[in-house]
Amino acid sequence: MVSGTTTIELQPRAPENAVLQHSKEQLPLHEPPKEDHRLSETQTHDPENAVEALPRWNYPRQNIWRLASIFFAFINFGMNDASLGPLLPYIQEDYSLNYTVASLVFLSPFVGYIVASLVADRLHLRFGKRGMAIFSPISRLLAYVVIDAHPPFPVIIVFLSFAGFGNGLLDGAWNTYLSEMDKANELLGLLHGCYGAGAVIAPSIATAMVVKYGLGWWQFFYIMTALMVVELVVCTAAFWEETSRVYKLKSRNDTDEKGMTRRAMKQKTTWVAAIFLFAYMGVEVSTGGYIVIFMTQVRHGQPFSSGLTATGFWLGFTVGRVVLGFVTPKIGERLAVVIYLIIAIGLELLFWLVPQFIISAVAIALVGFFIGPFFPAAVLMASRLLPKELHVAAVGFAAAFGGGGAALYVLPLVTPTQLYRLHSLELLTHVDFLSWSAQSSRDQV
């Protein structure tokens, strides 16, 4: 009996060890790589864990090429926006227009911006980033080719909406793309610094072509046409592999196309960012568009020196976006924007209240420096608060809505003098929008 018992105890030991090799207790010893592998796959789709593996500017390696193409596109974007202001007096003279009618060149692109905001997410779902890299330069190229032919003014107004459509696609797509990368604040600062760089060089080139070389104002767009061809080739090559399938995998967006835009429009953060950018872009573009006229007619400056004030504004804007782009993340976006706003408001008041040409020129350049980081800061805050699948729809809509401010603020419903008196009040409205944004942020957390 004892012997039998002993045998019963000993016999199962060998089979037990054999069985245990395949039991749950042994699985961790033999299959940790499989479990780790499955976990890593989960982490790539988990937004919380994905933060640890954000793409960098130089990883994957093709990101270097892609960032270079995006930066080039934004230089062209800045040249487009900053060229219309200096060319406006010559457009007026050429077509015998008054201020109000001539300023339709600023309003027309807004229509294209709105259309871009409504279809951007659908285009992403169907064509991916590759589609943005193709459709954006093609739309602007079409507009520039028509302007090159020096058509009647109504034709120019119609086709400038195509340029606005291309700019709207570019603005939403590439801001969203960089906002999802490591060091997003710095990269967005550099991106919008490239926009500012284009805005710095365009007025000088446009003015020199017309004033010094006696060329027609429309011939400036020969340059823009050539740049669009280069942008089309470079961006298409850089983003050729970014198909709709890749976009859906990265954004986890495989839902109804119309549903994304509708969901984005229901988010308070989307509307906060949109209204903030509406006021901001109104101040930015109207300042760059009318500073030459104001300095000439109100400060009684010479045409050449007045033209330099536009260059000074855009130069300050560019330097501010690059330099403050590295300062902003160290002190936090909300606090940084509050500080920049207070300084910019003081400079606007100095610009308005002290009727001296030099003081006005310096003040407006410093205003450009301190308002430069507003756009990338707003995009980054919105991207952090919204689900990833809503980034394109939300940022695209906010940017397009902001483009409305750029269009409507520059319409001379008031005289240039009254317009600049309003700028101080426009900047003050940013404080309300900022506090609203902060409240929205607390609600969303």
Secondary structure, 3 states (H helix, E strand, C coil): CHHHHHHHHHCCHHHHHHHHCCCCCCHHHHCHHHHHHHHHHHHHHCHHHHHHHCCECCECCHHHHHHHHHHHHHHHHHHHHHHHHHHHHHHHHHHCCCHHHHCHHHHHHHHHHHHHHHHHHHHHHHHHHHHHHHHHHHHHHHHHHHHHCCCCHHHHHHHHHHHHHHHHHHHHHHHHHHHCCCCHHHHHHHHHHHHHHHHHHHHHHHHHHHHHCCCCHHHHHHHHHHHHHHHHHHHHHHCCCCCHHHHHHHHCCCCCHHHHHHHHHCCHHHHHHHHHHHHHHHHHHHHHHHHHHHHHHCCCCCHHHHHHHHHHHHHHHHHHHHHHHHHHHHHCHHHHHHHHHHHHHHHHHHHHHCCCHHHHHHHHHHHHHHHCCHHHHHHHHHHHHCCHHHHHHHHHHHHHHHHHHHHHHHCCCCCHHHHHHHHHHHHHHHHHHHHHHHHHHHHHC
